[in-house]
Amino acid sequence: MSKKNDALKKFQKTNKLDDFILLKHLRAKSKFLIKTSKKLSWEKFTSSIRENTDSKSVWNKIQSLKGLRRNKKINLIDPNSNQLINKPDQISNNLGEYFYNNSSDNNYKQHFLVYKQKCEKEAISNTSDKNCHDQIQINQEIKIQELTHSLKKCKSNSPGLDTISYVFIQNFGTKTLNLLLNIYNRIWNEGYWPQKWKTGIIIPIPKPDKNQFKPEGYRPITLLNTMCKLLEKIINYRLTWFLEKINFFSTKQNGFRKNRSTMDSLYEINEEITKTFENKQFMGVINLDIAKAYDTTWRHNILVKLNSVLNKGRLLNLISNFTSNRKFKVRANNYLSHELTQENGVPQGSALSVTVFLISINDIVQNCRLPVKCNMFADDFNFWCRSNNLETVKNLLQTTYYQQHRNMGKQNRIQLLTREGGESKSLLKIFNATIQAKINYGAILYRSAANSTLKLIDTVNNSGLRLAIGAFRSSPILSIYNLAGESPPTLKRTELFIKYTARLSRLNKDKNSDVNDEITKLTNENTATPVKIIHREINNTPPWDYSYVINTELNALSKQNTSPEIFRSYCSIFSAEAIAILKAIETIQSIKHTKFVILSDSLSAIKNIKNKNNPNDISVLIQNQLDEAKTNKKQISIIWIPGHTGIAGNEIADKYAKLAASNTNTTKLNISSYDDIKKAVKTQIRKKCHVL
């Protein structure tokens, strides 16, 4: 660009033909450079948009594309004078008083206050098993692996009062990280959080469709010191592992738990509705949302429940101290309010708050007795009943008492955005992240609706894809989906349904029928013996106490032939190798010897077995088998060997594997992993799309 400007100045002075030709040449290059840079910048800007990108990030980018700037200034009206408050410090203090009142004892009824004061005067008795091995493990000192693992998951750029960001901590050297670990272990051993770490900054976030000139139109999000939140993540990781292992949480709770989602609650209700129609019954459903749930959580109740499952150790002591003497300040329009006390509840924005809140409301489902059924997603509570008599339904639901604070009438609005000059690839990303994500959510529930109803939804999908790829309105629908690389809505709903039912089968061994029926239609394989999806288990050993022997040294051992078995066509090589290792360990359990070596040329399978934080379902089974073998005083080493390099035993194994695959008498294993089912479904859907 600078060369073009210099050439222009030179030509204006000399007016020579050579200088004019050079100017034209440089102008052409600069235009090409600008056009290419705009294209690359656009692609980079939209490349981070995915279907699973959070809505905040998506809409921030869309607002930027439209050239809109959000006015983040908070304005409040004085309720006494009906005048706009001009002083920023007064605005922050007014919001602070409002949030203080939300957590005060004034929110409780008088009879509960009397009961609350009486209980809090009594000492909490600890009824947990002190000799439990898991209790010893969760109270071990914090290890450097836990610190680095939790640090990798920290993404927020909003620091607390200390103004230290995660990026700063993530760039710590080894010595500094060890120093931080020593600080954490001192806090862990003493059982006290620094008071400054228990003081948060509340950022008021506008509530949708609420009056933003009143404090009631804002909800609080607490920013805590990053050093504090990092330690909370480590402690929360231990706590959730332990609670899930002992099955502490109700099976009806789907909120903020691994491998569970809002769809689980909706699907269960949908199944009940289907049964209601089939049996020609009546059904009533009540949906409740607990008002000020986090702000009014009874802290004493949390400690009582924790004392029933945790012994008096480091974890319990630190959580007890976490819930006490919490302070906050409100930041509004770059002004901080005076410091206030949070009398009750837990801070929104804390890593530990979600788990302790789930603990506090865990027993709420006990108030539902059959034939009334219920489920929950955090504080969203649903209960229903079906019967042949409508009056029976009404009476049963009315006797299931809960205070109703449900705000209905929410309306989702979808805005389709296009940009002149935007490429189809980028526009498709925005379309998938905004419109199609909303259409696909709940598709497994409405897939059986009438065609006339489905057509209304499909029309929106068709229009969005047409605009994204720049197709004419007269373009055939199937060609639009083909150009966009998307599956038609019918196949998409089938794909989502199979993946969801496969996930249910993965979590519950008894739910295999639905997924088998749909897989049979897709793969056209003989399923006289239904496929069994490997069940997801919890590691018997905590991830921070990992001690499996994955050895890289080769040992010469005699090789023994085993009975050949083959898997279904959609079983991946990784799964076959991992299951082979699992079968080897299961065989070892029945052998009297104490030292064993397993040789495998599958590096991916061995690496996944070493993964202690998020292993594959088969790898979890292997890890648990290794734990059992260790308990039985058997030493097992898993060694990687290179494949197809002339190693005699490995070549013999490959030879027998090929012969077994072509032999009709070979036993066929009807097991598969959840990941294999997902890949198989995606592949089969693509094949059907090509046929269309």
HUQUI-V826009 format. One record per backbone hydrogen bond with DSSP energy under -1.0 kcal/mol. CO is the residue of the C=O (numbers start at 0). NH is the residue of the N-H. If there is no record, write none. Layout:
BEGIN
CO/NH + CO/NH
END
This chain:
BEGIN
0/4 + 1/5 + 2/6 + 3/7 + 4/8 + 5/9 + 6/10 + 7/11 + 8/12 + 9/13 + 10/14 + 15/19 + 16/20 + 17/21 + 18/22 + 19/23 + 20/24 + 21/25 + 22/26 + 23/27 + 24/28 + 25/29 + 26/30 + 27/31 + 28/32 + 29/33 + 30/34 + 31/35 + 32/36 + 33/37 + 34/38 + 35/39 + 36/40 + 37/41 + 38/42 + 39/43 + 40/44 + 41/45 + 42/46 + 45/48 + 49/52 + 53/57 + 54/58 + 55/59 + 56/60 + 57/61 + 58/62 + 59/63 + 60/64 + 61/65 + 62/67 + 69/71 + 75/84 + 77/81 + 82/77 + 86/90 + 87/91 + 88/92 + 89/93 + 90/94 + 91/95 + 92/96 + 93/97 + 94/98 + 95/99 + 96/100 + 97/101 + 103/106 + 104/107 + 108/112 + 109/113 + 110/114 + 111/115 + 112/116 + 113/117 + 114/118 + 115/119 + 128/131 + 131/135 + 132/136 + 133/137 + 136/139 + 142/146 + 143/147 + 144/148 + 145/149 + 146/150 + 147/151 + 150/153 + 159/162 + 164/168 + 165/169 + 168/171 + 172/176 + 173/177 + 174/178 + 175/179 + 176/180 + 177/181 + 178/182 + 179/183 + 180/184 + 181/185 + 182/186 + 183/187 + 184/188 + 185/189 + 186/190 + 193/196 + 197/326 + 199/328 + 200/222 + 201/330 + 202/220 + 204/218 + 206/209 + 210/213 + 212/76 + 213/216 + 214/217 + 216/206 + 218/204 + 220/202 + 222/200 + 224/228 + 225/229 + 226/230 + 227/231 + 228/232 + 229/233 + 230/234 + 231/235 + 232/236 + 233/237 + 234/238 + 235/239 + 236/240 + 237/241 + 238/242 + 239/243 + 240/244 + 241/245 + 242/247 + 249/252 + 251/375 + 256/259 + 260/263 + 261/265 + 262/266 + 263/267 + 264/268 + 265/269 + 266/270 + 267/271 + 268/272 + 269/273 + 270/274 + 271/275 + 272/276 + 273/277 + 274/278 + 275/280 + 281/386 + 283/384 + 285/382 + 287/380 + 291/295 + 293/345 + 296/344 + 297/301 + 298/302 + 299/303 + 300/304 + 301/305 + 302/306 + 305/308 + 305/309 + 306/126 + 310/312 + 312/316 + 313/317 + 314/318 + 315/319 + 316/320 + 317/321 + 318/322 + 325/341 + 326/199 + 327/339 + 328/201 + 329/336 + 331/334 + 334/331 + 339/327 + 346/349 + 347/221 + 351/355 + 352/356 + 353/357 + 354/358 + 355/359 + 356/360 + 360/363 + 362/365 + 363/366 + 364/367 + 368/371 + 372/383 + 374/381 + 375/253 + 376/379 + 378/289 + 379/376 + 380/287 + 381/374 + 382/285 + 383/372 + 384/283 + 386/281 + 388/392 + 389/393 + 390/394 + 391/395 + 392/396 + 393/397 + 394/398 + 398/400 + 418/421 + 422/426 + 423/427 + 424/428 + 425/429 + 426/430 + 427/431 + 428/432 + 429/433 + 430/435 + 434/438 + 435/439 + 436/440 + 439/442 + 441/444 + 441/445 + 445/448 + 449/453 + 450/454 + 452/456 + 453/457 + 454/458 + 456/460 + 457/461 + 458/462 + 459/463 + 460/464 + 461/465 + 462/466 + 463/467 + 464/468 + 465/470 + 471/474 + 475/479 + 476/480 + 477/481 + 478/482 + 479/483 + 480/485 + 487/491 + 488/492 + 489/493 + 490/494 + 491/495 + 492/496 + 493/497 + 494/498 + 495/499 + 496/500 + 497/501 + 498/502 + 499/503 + 500/504 + 501/505 + 502/506 + 503/507 + 505/535 + 507/510 + 511/515 + 512/516 + 513/517 + 514/518 + 515/519 + 516/520 + 517/521 + 518/522 + 519/523 + 531/671 + 541/544 + 548/637 + 565/668 + 567/570 + 571/575 + 572/576 + 573/577 + 574/578 + 575/579 + 576/580 + 577/581 + 578/582 + 579/583 + 580/584 + 581/585 + 582/586 + 583/587 + 584/588 + 586/589 + 587/590 + 593/634 + 595/636 + 597/638 + 599/640 + 600/602 + 601/605 + 602/606 + 603/607 + 604/608 + 605/609 + 615/619 + 616/620 + 617/621 + 618/622 + 619/623 + 620/624 + 621/625 + 622/626 + 623/627 + 624/628 + 625/629 + 626/630 + 627/631 + 628/633 + 629/632 + 634/595 + 636/597 + 637/550 + 638/599 + 646/650 + 647/651 + 648/652 + 649/653 + 650/654 + 651/655 + 652/656 + 653/657 + 654/658 + 655/659 + 656/660 + 657/661 + 662/665 + 666/565 + 669/531 + 671/533 + 672/676 + 673/677 + 674/678 + 675/679 + 676/680 + 677/681 + 678/682 + 679/683 + 680/684 + 681/685 + 682/686 + 683/687 + 684/688 + 685/689 + 686/690 + 687/691
END
